[in-house]
Amino acid sequence: MVGALLKQVSLGPTRVPGEIKSAFDESELGGGQGLRLADMVKLFVKTISSIELVYLCVDAVDELLQQHRSEFLRALRQIIQDAPNVRLFLTGRPYIRREFDKHLTKGAYIIHIVVDQGDIRSYLNQKIDEDGDQDPDLMTEDLKNDIMKTMLEKASEM
C-alpha cells in the first residue's frame, strides 16, 4: 500500500521519480526483494516534502489482512509524524476502531457513519425489480422478503 502511495505521488511533474527508481534498482541489485517498508516511507516523505498540503485517502482499511493492517497503520503513523503537511482520511468498519486508536490517536477525528435502512431497502427493491424484468418467474414474494430481511439484518451488524 505504501508503495502504491509512493507511485501516485511520484508521477507528478515536480516529483523525483529518478531517485525513487534508483532506490528500487539498488535494493534489487543487492539480492533483495525490493525496498523495505521503512525505506518506502522515507522516500514517500522526501517526495512530498515540497508539496504544501497532501491528503491521503485510503478506503476500506478493514479489508487489509490483519497482519498487514497493523504494519500499514504504523507506516501511516510514521508518515504523519515525519511530514506535518499530510492529512489522513481513512475508512473502515467499526470493528477496527481500536487499531486506529492504537496507531493513529494524535489529532484524529472520528466520524461514525450509520447505515440508512431506507436507502438499502430502496436499492434492493430496484435491483430485485430489474432482475424481475428479465424473468418475472424467478422471484417469489417470499424470496424477495427473505432477501430484504437478511440484507437489512446484515447491514445493521456493520
N, CA and C atoms as a LAMMPS dump frame, in Angstrom:
ITEM: TIMESTEP
0
ITEM: NUMBER OF ATOMS
474
ITEM: BOX BOUNDS ff ff ff
-5.0000000000000000e+02 5.0000000000000000e+02
-5.0000000000000000e+02 5.0000000000000000e+02
-5.0000000000000000e+02 5.0000000000000000e+02
ITEM: ATOMS id mol type element x y z
1 1 1 N 0.828 -1.189 0
2 1 2 C 0 0 0
3 1 3 C 0.871 1.25 0
4 2 1 N 1.903 1.26 0.807
5 2 2 C 2.783 2.431 0.849
6 2 3 C 3.496 2.59 -0.487
7 3 1 N 3.864 1.477 -1.107
8 3 2 C 4.473 1.534 -2.434
9 3 3 C 3.52 2.129 -3.46
10 4 1 N 2.237 1.789 -3.36
11 4 2 C 1.241 2.353 -4.277
12 4 3 C 1.084 3.851 -4.046
13 5 1 N 1.102 4.282 -2.786
14 5 2 C 1.029 5.723 -2.486
15 5 3 C 2.258 6.442 -3.031
16 6 1 N 3.422 5.832 -2.854
17 6 2 C 4.661 6.409 -3.377
18 6 3 C 4.59 6.553 -4.894
19 7 1 N 4.071 5.547 -5.558
20 7 2 C 3.937 5.609 -7.017
21 7 3 C 3.024 6.753 -7.433
22 8 1 N 1.926 6.936 -6.714
23 8 2 C 0.985 8.001 -7.07
24 8 3 C 1.607 9.383 -6.929
25 9 1 N 2.329 9.625 -5.844
26 9 2 C 2.9 10.963 -5.673
27 9 3 C 4.119 11.183 -6.548
28 10 1 N 4.75 10.116 -7.012
29 10 2 C 5.956 10.287 -7.83
30 10 3 C 5.639 10.512 -9.301
31 11 1 N 4.379 10.428 -9.697
32 11 2 C 4.027 10.589 -11.097
33 11 3 C 3.832 12.043 -11.509
34 12 1 N 3.747 12.951 -10.563
35 12 2 C 3.552 14.371 -10.879
36 12 3 C 4.82 15.01 -11.406
37 13 1 N 4.698 16.193 -12.029
38 13 2 C 5.836 16.842 -12.677
39 13 3 C 6.892 17.378 -11.707
40 14 1 N 6.542 17.638 -10.447
41 14 2 C 7.51 18.23 -9.524
42 14 3 C 8.155 17.186 -8.614
43 15 1 N 7.969 15.918 -8.886
44 15 2 C 8.475 14.86 -8.016
45 15 3 C 9.854 14.383 -8.482
46 16 1 N 10.388 13.403 -7.794
47 16 2 C 11.72 12.895 -8.096
48 16 3 C 11.679 11.404 -8.461
49 17 1 N 11.021 11.052 -9.563
50 17 2 C 10.92 9.629 -9.896
51 17 3 C 12.272 8.98 -10.155
52 18 1 N 13.266 9.736 -10.618
53 18 2 C 14.593 9.163 -10.859
54 18 3 C 15.202 8.625 -9.579
55 19 1 N 15.08 9.369 -8.511
56 19 2 C 15.611 8.952 -7.212
57 19 3 C 14.883 7.705 -6.697
58 20 1 N 13.593 7.673 -6.918
59 20 2 C 12.8 6.523 -6.479
60 20 3 C 13.191 5.284 -7.277
61 21 1 N 13.304 5.436 -8.578
62 21 2 C 13.706 4.306 -9.421
63 21 3 C 15.086 3.805 -9.006
64 22 1 N 16.013 4.714 -8.752
65 22 2 C 17.361 4.311 -8.327
66 22 3 C 17.316 3.527 -7.022
67 23 1 N 16.498 3.99 -6.084
68 23 2 C 16.395 3.301 -4.795
69 23 3 C 15.872 1.879 -4.978
70 24 1 N 14.868 1.713 -5.825
71 24 2 C 14.337 0.374 -6.086
72 24 3 C 15.381 -0.494 -6.786
73 25 1 N 16.071 0.084 -7.776
74 25 2 C 17.09 -0.675 -8.505
75 25 3 C 18.209 -1.136 -7.577
76 26 1 N 18.671 -0.245 -6.708
77 26 2 C 19.753 -0.593 -5.781
78 26 3 C 19.322 -1.691 -4.815
79 27 1 N 18.084 -1.641 -4.359
80 27 2 C 17.622 -2.658 -3.408
81 27 3 C 17.559 -4.032 -4.064
82 28 1 N 17.256 -4.083 -5.345
83 28 2 C 17.179 -5.36 -6.046
84 28 3 C 18.562 -5.887 -6.44
85 29 1 N 19.532 -4.962 -6.651
86 29 2 C 20.882 -5.388 -7.012
87 29 3 C 21.541 -6.177 -5.894
88 30 1 N 21.274 -5.807 -4.672
89 30 2 C 21.894 -6.487 -3.54
90 30 3 C 21.265 -7.836 -3.249
91 31 1 N 20.476 -8.364 -4.159
92 31 2 C 19.85 -9.661 -3.954
93 31 3 C 18.567 -9.576 -3.147
94 32 1 N 18.145 -8.357 -2.85
95 32 2 C 16.924 -8.182 -2.074
96 32 3 C 15.686 -8.329 -2.924
97 33 1 N 14.556 -8.202 -2.283
98 33 2 C 13.278 -8.343 -2.988
99 33 3 C 12.636 -6.989 -3.248
100 34 1 N 13.391 -5.948 -3.141
101 34 2 C 12.838 -4.612 -3.322
102 34 3 C 13.031 -3.797 -2.058
103 35 1 N 12.477 -2.615 -2.07
104 35 2 C 12.627 -1.719 -0.924
105 35 3 C 11.875 -2.237 0.293
106 36 1 N 12.466 -2.021 1.436
107 36 2 C 11.775 -2.325 2.686
108 36 3 C 10.76 -1.217 2.951
109 37 1 N 9.789 -1.527 3.784
110 37 2 C 8.734 -0.572 4.096
111 37 3 C 9.307 0.725 4.655
112 38 1 N 10.262 0.618 5.558
113 38 2 C 10.856 1.82 6.16
114 38 3 C 11.496 2.709 5.092
115 39 1 N 12.13 2.085 4.107
116 39 2 C 12.742 2.861 3.023
117 39 3 C 11.684 3.543 2.167
118 40 1 N 10.58 2.832 1.905
119 40 2 C 9.494 3.433 1.12
120 40 3 C 8.88 4.619 1.86
121 41 1 N 8.73 4.493 3.167
122 41 2 C 8.17 5.592 3.963
123 41 3 C 9.088 6.81 3.868
124 42 1 N 10.396 6.595 3.996
125 42 2 C 11.353 7.713 3.895
126 42 3 C 11.283 8.376 2.52
127 43 1 N 11.247 7.567 1.471
128 43 2 C 11.143 8.119 0.115
129 43 3 C 9.83 8.879 -0.075
130 44 1 N 8.757 8.342 0.467
131 44 2 C 7.456 9 0.358
132 44 3 C 7.51 10.369 1.019
133 45 1 N 8.029 10.426 2.239
134 45 2 C 8.114 11.691 2.979
135 45 3 C 8.994 12.684 2.223
136 46 1 N 10.106 12.214 1.692
137 46 2 C 11.002 13.093 0.932
138 46 3 C 10.316 13.61 -0.332
139 47 1 N 9.581 12.74 -1.003
140 47 2 C 8.918 13.119 -2.248
141 47 3 C 7.839 14.172 -2.025
142 48 1 N 7.121 14.093 -0.914
143 48 2 C 6.031 15.041 -0.675
144 48 3 C 6.469 16.278 0.1
145 49 1 N 7.728 16.346 0.48
146 49 2 C 8.185 17.451 1.328
147 49 3 C 8.013 18.817 0.679
148 50 1 N 8.034 18.886 -0.64
149 50 2 C 7.904 20.177 -1.321
150 50 3 C 6.449 20.55 -1.615
151 51 1 N 5.517 19.678 -1.27
152 51 2 C 4.101 19.937 -1.516
153 51 3 C 3.512 20.583 -0.275
154 52 1 N 2.751 21.652 -0.474
155 52 2 C 2.212 22.393 0.663
156 52 3 C 1.308 21.545 1.551
157 53 1 N 0.377 20.828 0.945
158 53 2 C -0.558 20.015 1.704
159 53 3 C -0.87 18.743 0.92
160 54 1 N -0.807 17.595 1.579
161 54 2 C -1.039 16.304 0.943
162 54 3 C -2.17 15.603 1.682
163 55 1 N -3.166 15.178 0.931
164 55 2 C -4.273 14.423 1.504
165 55 3 C -4.131 12.967 1.081
166 56 1 N -4.04 12.08 2.07
167 56 2 C -4.006 10.646 1.802
168 56 3 C -5.369 10.078 2.156
169 57 1 N -6.014 9.481 1.186
170 57 2 C -7.335 8.882 1.393
171 57 3 C -7.227 7.387 1.109
172 58 1 N -7.524 6.591 2.119
173 58 2 C -7.47 5.139 1.964
174 58 3 C -8.811 4.584 2.418
175 59 1 N -9.503 3.969 1.5
176 59 2 C -10.824 3.413 1.773
177 59 3 C -10.704 1.938 2.164
178 60 1 N -11.58 1.502 3.032
179 60 2 C -11.739 0.091 3.401
180 60 3 C -10.471 -0.511 4.005
181 61 1 N -9.893 0.179 4.955
182 61 2 C -8.694 -0.33 5.625
183 61 3 C -8.978 -1.671 6.288
184 62 1 N -10.214 -1.897 6.694
185 62 2 C -10.586 -3.17 7.322
186 62 3 C -10.429 -4.359 6.379
187 63 1 N -10.335 -4.112 5.089
188 63 2 C -10.201 -5.203 4.131
189 63 3 C -8.761 -5.687 3.967
190 64 1 N -7.818 -4.953 4.55
191 64 2 C -6.439 -5.441 4.555
192 64 3 C -6.346 -6.632 5.498
193 65 1 N -5.492 -7.579 5.175
194 65 2 C -5.262 -8.691 6.094
195 65 3 C -4.758 -8.133 7.423
196 66 1 N -5.18 -8.715 8.511
197 66 2 C -4.874 -8.168 9.832
198 66 3 C -3.368 -7.989 10.045
199 67 1 N -2.557 -8.966 9.646
200 67 2 C -1.116 -8.846 9.863
201 67 3 C -0.516 -7.709 9.049
202 68 1 N -1.083 -7.391 7.905
203 68 2 C -0.592 -6.28 7.09
204 68 3 C -1.185 -4.948 7.549
205 69 1 N -2.387 -4.987 8.093
206 69 2 C -3.076 -3.766 8.512
207 69 3 C -2.291 -3.031 9.595
208 70 1 N -1.814 -3.74 10.602
209 70 2 C -1.058 -3.099 11.68
210 70 3 C 0.22 -2.468 11.145
211 71 1 N 0.898 -3.188 10.275
212 71 2 C 2.132 -2.667 9.681
213 71 3 C 1.848 -1.424 8.842
214 72 1 N 0.759 -1.454 8.09
215 72 2 C 0.374 -0.303 7.275
216 72 3 C 0.026 0.901 8.149
217 73 1 N -0.721 0.674 9.217
218 73 2 C -1.092 1.775 10.11
219 73 3 C 0.134 2.359 10.812
220 74 1 N 1.091 1.525 11.162
221 74 2 C 2.348 2.036 11.748
222 74 3 C 3.097 2.887 10.722
223 75 1 N 3.086 2.45 9.461
224 75 2 C 3.752 3.233 8.41
225 75 3 C 3.061 4.586 8.226
226 76 1 N 1.722 4.589 8.267
227 76 2 C 0.999 5.857 8.158
228 76 3 C 1.309 6.767 9.34
229 77 1 N 1.413 6.191 10.534
230 77 2 C 1.779 6.993 11.71
231 77 3 C 3.144 7.644 11.502
232 78 1 N 4.111 6.882 10.972
233 78 2 C 5.443 7.423 10.72
234 78 3 C 5.384 8.551 9.692
235 79 1 N 4.564 8.364 8.663
236 79 2 C 4.43 9.396 7.632
237 79 3 C 3.878 10.684 8.232
238 80 1 N 2.817 10.592 9.032
239 80 2 C 2.237 11.834 9.569
240 80 3 C 3.12 12.458 10.646
241 81 1 N 3.979 11.66 11.284
242 81 2 C 4.938 12.223 12.232
243 81 3 C 6.052 12.968 11.5
244 82 1 N 6.522 12.396 10.394
245 82 2 C 7.644 12.967 9.661
246 82 3 C 7.237 14.039 8.655
247 83 1 N 5.974 14.072 8.293
248 83 2 C 5.503 15.027 7.279
249 83 3 C 4.282 15.767 7.814
250 84 1 N 4.493 16.929 8.435
251 84 2 C 3.362 17.677 9.002
252 84 3 C 2.391 18.217 7.952
253 85 1 N 2.748 18.113 6.677
254 85 2 C 1.87 18.584 5.607
255 85 3 C 0.862 17.523 5.172
256 86 1 N 0.848 16.373 5.82
257 86 2 C -0.037 15.272 5.437
258 86 3 C -1.309 15.288 6.282
259 87 1 N -2.423 15.155 5.591
260 87 2 C -3.729 14.964 6.229
261 87 3 C -4.221 13.593 5.806
262 88 1 N -4.712 12.847 6.761
263 88 2 C -5.056 11.463 6.529
264 88 3 C -6.556 11.251 6.663
265 89 1 N -7.142 10.551 5.691
266 89 2 C -8.554 10.19 5.724
267 89 3 C -8.65 8.688 5.488
268 90 1 N -9.118 7.963 6.493
269 90 2 C -9.244 6.515 6.393
270 90 3 C -10.684 6.113 6.627
271 91 1 N -11.11 5.075 5.942
272 91 2 C -12.418 4.499 6.234
273 91 3 C -12.232 3.037 6.591
274 92 1 N -13.129 2.56 7.441
275 92 2 C -13.098 1.165 7.838
276 92 3 C -14.311 0.853 8.682
277 93 1 N -14.629 -0.386 8.778
278 93 2 C -15.762 -0.804 9.593
279 93 3 C -15.438 -0.59 11.068
280 94 1 N -16.483 -0.461 11.882
281 94 2 C -16.28 -0.118 13.307
282 94 3 C -15.369 -1.071 14.08
283 95 1 N -15.306 -2.338 13.695
284 95 2 C -14.53 -3.28 14.491
285 95 3 C -13.025 -3.014 14.482
286 96 1 N -12.516 -2.183 13.569
287 96 2 C -11.079 -1.883 13.589
288 96 3 C -10.784 -0.541 14.26
289 97 1 N -11.779 0.042 14.866
290 97 2 C -11.594 1.328 15.553
291 97 3 C -10.445 1.26 16.566
292 98 1 N -10.34 0.164 17.314
293 98 2 C -9.263 0.048 18.302
294 98 3 C -7.888 0.103 17.643
295 99 1 N -7.779 -0.465 16.449
296 99 2 C -6.497 -0.404 15.74
297 99 3 C -6.177 1.027 15.312
298 100 1 N -7.182 1.748 14.836
299 100 2 C -6.977 3.159 14.504
300 100 3 C -6.518 3.919 15.744
301 101 1 N -7.222 3.697 16.853
302 101 2 C -6.881 4.384 18.104
303 101 3 C -5.462 4.041 18.551
304 102 1 N -5.076 2.794 18.418
305 102 2 C -3.757 2.348 18.858
306 102 3 C -2.641 3.009 18.048
307 103 1 N -2.839 3.113 16.747
308 103 2 C -1.763 3.583 15.871
309 103 3 C -1.862 5.055 15.495
310 104 1 N -3.057 5.63 15.506
311 104 2 C -3.234 6.971 14.937
312 104 3 C -4.038 7.898 15.847
313 105 1 N -3.788 7.904 17.127
314 105 2 C -4.63 8.672 18.036
315 105 3 C -4.376 10.173 17.99
316 106 1 N -3.186 10.603 17.713
317 106 2 C -2.849 12.024 17.797
318 106 3 C -3.618 12.85 16.768
319 107 1 N -4.468 13.729 17.257
320 107 2 C -5.194 14.643 16.385
321 107 3 C -6.238 14.006 15.501
322 108 1 N -6.725 12.831 15.854
323 108 2 C -7.685 12.13 14.999
324 108 3 C -9.111 12.587 15.29
325 109 1 N -9.875 12.689 14.249
326 109 2 C -11.31 12.945 14.349
327 109 3 C -12.018 11.698 13.853
328 110 1 N -12.94 11.219 14.639
329 110 2 C -13.668 10.016 14.278
330 110 3 C -15.095 10.409 13.902
331 111 1 N -15.526 9.973 12.746
332 111 2 C -16.894 10.223 12.297
333 111 3 C -17.566 8.872 12.127
334 112 1 N -18.615 8.666 12.871
335 112 2 C -19.358 7.412 12.757
336 112 3 C -20.449 7.571 11.705
337 113 1 N -20.486 6.643 10.79
338 113 2 C -21.494 6.661 9.746
339 113 3 C -22.475 5.536 10.033
340 114 1 N -23.737 5.882 10.058
341 114 2 C -24.779 4.923 10.395
342 114 3 C -25.48 4.484 9.114
343 115 1 N -25.741 3.206 9.034
344 115 2 C -26.431 2.641 7.874
345 115 3 C -27.868 3.173 7.826
346 116 1 N -28.29 3.616 6.652
347 116 2 C -29.664 4.08 6.451
348 116 3 C -30.475 2.922 5.86
349 117 1 N -31.323 2.346 6.687
350 117 2 C -32.118 1.19 6.26
351 117 3 C -32.999 1.521 5.051
352 118 1 N -33.511 2.741 4.99
353 118 2 C -34.36 3.142 3.868
354 118 3 C -33.605 3.131 2.548
355 119 1 N -32.349 3.599 2.567
356 119 2 C -31.528 3.583 1.352
357 119 3 C -31.273 2.149 0.884
358 120 1 N -30.972 1.283 1.826
359 120 2 C -30.701 -0.106 1.47
360 120 3 C -31.959 -0.761 0.914
361 121 1 N -33.078 -0.503 1.55
362 121 2 C -34.353 -1.066 1.092
363 121 3 C -34.658 -0.593 -0.341
364 122 1 N -34.475 0.702 -0.609
365 122 2 C -34.735 1.24 -1.96
366 122 3 C -33.819 0.608 -2.999
367 123 1 N -32.539 0.484 -2.646
368 123 2 C -31.571 -0.101 -3.57
369 123 3 C -31.929 -1.559 -3.875
370 124 1 N -32.242 -2.327 -2.83
371 124 2 C -32.597 -3.731 -3.033
372 124 3 C -33.863 -3.878 -3.875
373 125 1 N -34.866 -3.047 -3.592
374 125 2 C -36.095 -3.092 -4.391
375 125 3 C -35.8 -2.834 -5.866
376 126 1 N -34.959 -1.848 -6.125
377 126 2 C -34.606 -1.511 -7.503
378 126 3 C -33.919 -2.69 -8.189
379 127 1 N -32.936 -3.294 -7.518
380 127 2 C -32.195 -4.408 -8.121
381 127 3 C -33.092 -5.638 -8.322
382 128 1 N -33.943 -5.905 -7.354
383 128 2 C -34.85 -7.05 -7.486
384 128 3 C -35.832 -6.811 -8.623
385 129 1 N -36.332 -5.584 -8.755
386 129 2 C -37.243 -5.264 -9.85
387 129 3 C -36.551 -5.4 -11.206
388 130 1 N -35.286 -4.969 -11.297
389 130 2 C -34.533 -5.104 -12.551
390 130 3 C -34.382 -6.572 -12.926
391 131 1 N -34.072 -7.405 -11.946
392 131 2 C -33.955 -8.84 -12.22
393 131 3 C -35.303 -9.422 -12.627
394 132 1 N -36.367 -8.951 -11.987
395 132 2 C -37.711 -9.438 -12.293
396 132 3 C -38.142 -9.084 -13.699
397 133 1 N -37.605 -7.966 -14.233
398 133 2 C -37.933 -7.577 -15.61
399 133 3 C -37.421 -8.61 -16.61
400 134 1 N -36.319 -9.262 -16.279
401 134 2 C -35.738 -10.257 -17.18
402 134 3 C -36.543 -11.559 -17.169
403 135 1 N -36.956 -11.983 -15.991
404 135 2 C -37.739 -13.214 -15.872
405 135 3 C -38.588 -13.119 -14.606
406 136 1 N -39.833 -12.706 -14.752
407 136 2 C -40.698 -12.487 -13.591
408 136 3 C -40.941 -13.729 -12.737
409 137 1 N -40.731 -14.903 -13.28
410 137 2 C -40.98 -16.137 -12.523
411 137 3 C -39.842 -16.498 -11.567
412 138 1 N -38.715 -15.794 -11.662
413 138 2 C -37.569 -16.123 -10.817
414 138 3 C -37.756 -15.71 -9.356
415 139 1 N -38.502 -14.655 -9.104
416 139 2 C -38.585 -14.097 -7.762
417 139 3 C -40 -14.212 -7.217
418 140 1 N -40.134 -15.019 -6.17
419 140 2 C -41.421 -15.078 -5.479
420 140 3 C -41.446 -13.986 -4.42
421 141 1 N -42.613 -13.663 -3.943
422 141 2 C -42.737 -12.642 -2.895
423 141 3 C -42.034 -13.093 -1.61
424 142 1 N -42.119 -14.388 -1.287
425 142 2 C -41.439 -14.91 -0.095
426 142 3 C -39.921 -14.779 -0.224
427 143 1 N -39.382 -15.097 -1.396
428 143 2 C -37.942 -14.976 -1.613
429 143 3 C -37.506 -13.518 -1.502
430 144 1 N -38.287 -12.62 -2.109
431 144 2 C -37.975 -11.196 -2.032
432 144 3 C -37.955 -10.742 -0.568
433 145 1 N -38.939 -11.147 0.216
434 145 2 C -38.997 -10.77 1.631
435 145 3 C -37.818 -11.339 2.416
436 146 1 N -37.434 -12.582 2.107
437 146 2 C -36.28 -13.192 2.779
438 146 3 C -34.991 -12.44 2.449
439 147 1 N -34.823 -12.075 1.195
440 147 2 C -33.633 -11.311 0.782
441 147 3 C -33.591 -9.981 1.513
442 148 1 N -34.712 -9.272 1.521
443 148 2 C -34.768 -7.962 2.19
444 148 3 C -34.437 -8.096 3.672
445 149 1 N -35.058 -9.047 4.329
446 149 2 C -34.856 -9.234 5.766
447 149 3 C -33.389 -9.536 6.067
448 150 1 N -32.801 -10.474 5.329
449 150 2 C -31.422 -10.877 5.569
450 150 3 C -30.457 -9.732 5.296
451 151 1 N -30.622 -9.038 4.197
452 151 2 C -29.699 -7.946 3.841
453 151 3 C -29.8 -6.791 4.846
454 152 1 N -30.999 -6.461 5.286
455 152 2 C -31.151 -5.389 6.262
456 152 3 C -30.549 -5.777 7.607
457 153 1 N -30.686 -7.037 8.001
458 153 2 C -30.068 -7.514 9.248
459 153 3 C -28.544 -7.449 9.145
460 154 1 N -27.991 -7.903 8.023
461 154 2 C -26.538 -7.889 7.843
462 154 3 C -25.993 -6.464 7.825
463 155 1 N -26.717 -5.552 7.205
464 155 2 C -26.274 -4.159 7.159
465 155 3 C -26.259 -3.543 8.551
466 156 1 N -27.184 -3.955 9.413
467 156 2 C -27.242 -3.427 10.78
468 156 3 C -26.077 -3.899 11.63
469 157 1 N -25.488 -5.035 11.27
470 157 2 C -24.375 -5.592 12.027
471 157 3 C -23.072 -4.846 11.766
472 158 1 N -22.994 -4.1 10.695
473 158 2 C -21.737 -3.444 10.325
474 158 3 C -21.396 -2.308 11.249
